[in-house]
Amino acid sequence: MDQELGKEARRLKMDFAELKSGGFIKQTQKDLFTVRLRCPAGKLTSRQLHKAAELAEKYGRGELHNSFRQSIEIPYVHHQHFEAIAAELKEIGWSIASCGPRVRVPIACAGCTWNPNGLMDTQTMCLEVDKRYFGTATGHHKFKISFSGCPIDCARTREADLGFQGIVEPGLVEELCNACEICVVTCQENALVMVNDLPVRDLSKCNHCGDCIKVCPVDAMIAKRKGWLGRVGGKHGKHPLYSYEIAQFVSDEQCYPLIEKTLEWYQANGQGRERIGAVIARFGLPRYLEEVVRPLGLEIIDRAEDRRKFWAGGNVYS
C-alpha cells in the first residue's frame, strides 16, 4: 500500500506527508482525500455544521465523519478542491485541522458548562489552549492534549500526551453533619468511615471525585478546593501507554506553563519519532518531574503509592 501511494504521489507531484500535516489525509481511492476540520473541544456552531454539510455535498459524496477525537471530516474530496474548501471555511472563520509532528486540536468533555458531573470548565480551557498552542511544532511526533471535567474521564486524559482531569477536595462542616452515613455508603473508594458520628476521610483512597458532596442532604460536605489532575505520557494506538499522574490541584493559569515547559522538554529530549511517553520511559519519570513539574511549584505527585488511588486494583506505573 505504501509503495502504491508513493507511486501516486510521484504521479501527482504531491508530498502526502506534508498534505497530511495540513489536514488533508490520503484515502485508498485514487486522487481522493479526507479533509479534517478544526473542532477544538468538539464544539461546533450550527453555522459550521451547515457549512460542513454544504462542503460535503459540493466537493465530496455528501458524507461526514465524526472522528474519535471530536473532529468533523469530509471524505472523498478530490485534491483539486483543496483551495476552494479552505477559502469557503475562511469565510466563516473556520479552518482545516493539522496532523503530523505538532500539537493537535485539543479535546474536551462538556465539563461544568452543562454536565452535572463536571467539576472544572473544560470547554473554556480547551478553547484557550487551542488558541495558544494548536499547530506548535514538536520536532518529533504528534502531541495530544485532553481535558476531562471529572474522574469519569470521558475525554480519556489517561491516553493523552498531556491530560487535565477535574478534581475536588471535599471538606466537612461538622456542625451541619447529621450522621446519616449516605456519603460513606456512596463512596465507591471506601475512603470514608464513621468515627464518633462523623465521616472521616482516608486521603490515600480518596480520588477527589466529589460524589460525597453531591449526595449530602444537609450540605455538610463542601468543596474545599478544585483544580486539575495533571497527567503526562499517555497514548493509544498499536502500542498504547497509560499516562502518569504528575500533579494535583493545578489551577487554570498553571496549566499553561506546564504545557509550555513540557513541550520544551519534549523537543529537547525526544529522538526521532518518539512520543513523549517513550521519552519518559527512556529517561525515567523522576527526571521529567524534576526538570519540568517541580520548578513550576505545582503540587507534585512523585510517589507511585500516591498515584495508586487513581487506578483500579492498585494497578499503577512505578
Summary of the structure (lengths in Angstrom):
residues: 318
radius of gyration: 22.6
end to end distance: 39.8
largest distance: 79.7
contacts: 1011
relative contact order: 0.10
helix: 39%
strand: 22%
